[in-house]
Amino acid sequence: MQESQPNKGIFVEHFSKLKDHRITRHKLHPLIEIIFLAVCGSICGAESWRDFVMFGKTKIDYLRKYFPFKNGIPSKSTIALVFSKLNPKKFKECFIGWVQAIQSVMKDIISIDGKMLRHSFNNGSNQSAIHMVSAFSDSMNLVLAQEKVGDKTNEITAIPKLLEILELTGSIVTIDAMGCQTKIAKQIIDQGGDYVLGLKGNQTSLHEDVKLYFEAELSKKDSKIIEMHEDVCGEHGRVETRKCFTINHVDWLPQFKKWSGLKTLVMIESTRENKADLAKKDANITQASNPQIDAQVKSTKERRFYISSLAEGAEKHARVIRSHWNIENKVHYVLDVTFNEDASRIRKDHAPENMGIVRHTVLNMLRKAKEKLKDISLKGLRKKAGWDEDTLTSILQQHF
């Protein structure tokens, strides 16, 4: 069979920059071929080194449309060795360059959150489970970058490193309470972005001051400084009413000067009720007429607080804060359910971190492909790509 040459494209342009540090006699399989095999295999559902070998041997003729694979498919020990020794910092740089090349919108809401790869620990080498912090683009539905949390540290040390490699000009960065730090807020402002940061007990005095201020203003019949926006959402058998309250009067705070760009205080009040309970209310079942049934009508109320550098009011903040949960629903949940990441037994050296980058790469590819395939889930798209080479080609052709 005549060997075909690689189709040069965005993916190859960026990932071929990786240096192969293997000694010459171990380079029977070029590094870019092994990475391409892992990406294609992951698109089609492969999860382990053995899966990649099985996929490669089954699809060798297809893979040769892109790369020669002169020496066939590498063994599982070769693939494992490559990903365990591959420099994750350089691999990450290639990933970021590739994402920036396919990004069409820079001004964006960027959500930052962490996730643990639960089975990436290795008791034999005393290696703890890896914790990765990721940045997610709301408008593009893309993972922009990721940073490994160092051993014996937490997300506070990883977030600044992640921010450094992002273009934040004109963007809004959302982070939960772990990232509510004066240095992180300053870094976002210095890089040309804005922030909305969750506020909890890690900023004890600030949290308490903001909480008491909102309670005092809400107790007034007609507060002149609070703006409110309300959304009602009915999903999963319940109705959630979300009220967003904002206050732009912030310079009274004792901590005001510590927080770069601080302009707005935000409170989200969420009330959840079961649809069945609401139906009882609509039927005018009251405690007087039927106390036993009415006692079953339950609702939960939660208040969350934020600080923000945005000058806009409640409606804008409600949308920005709501979008933050997309990183949980569209990235972390998908990696667990669709890619089975938490159950992955890949754990030696740099392999868990590098395979995390591969999964983020594949997730971005599938998200881009789904823009034209609205009626199929990501899990279904992976199956279809494994069964139908035309589908796999349509996913790859955006990048090759």
Secondary structure, 3 states (H helix, E strand, C coil): CCCCCCCCCHHHHHHCCCCCCCCHHHCCCCHHHHHHHHHHHHHCCCCCHHHHHHHHHHCHHHHCCCCCCCCCCCCHHHHHHHHHHCCHHHHHHHHHHHHHHHCCCCCCEEEEEEEEECCCCEHHHCECCEEEEEEEECCCCEEEEEEECCCCCCHHHHHHHHHHCCCCCCCEEEECHHHCCHHHHHHHHHCCCEEEEEECHHHHHHHHHHHHHHHHHHCCCCCCCEEEEEEEEEECCEEEEEEEEEECCCCCCCCHHHCCCCCEEEEEEEEEEEHHHHHHHHCCCCCCCCHHHHCCCCEEEEEEEEEECCCCCHHHHHHHHHHHCHHHHHHHHHHHHCCCHHHCCCCCCCHHHHHHHHHHHHHHHHHHHHCCCCCCCHHHHHHHHHHCHHHHHHHHCCCC
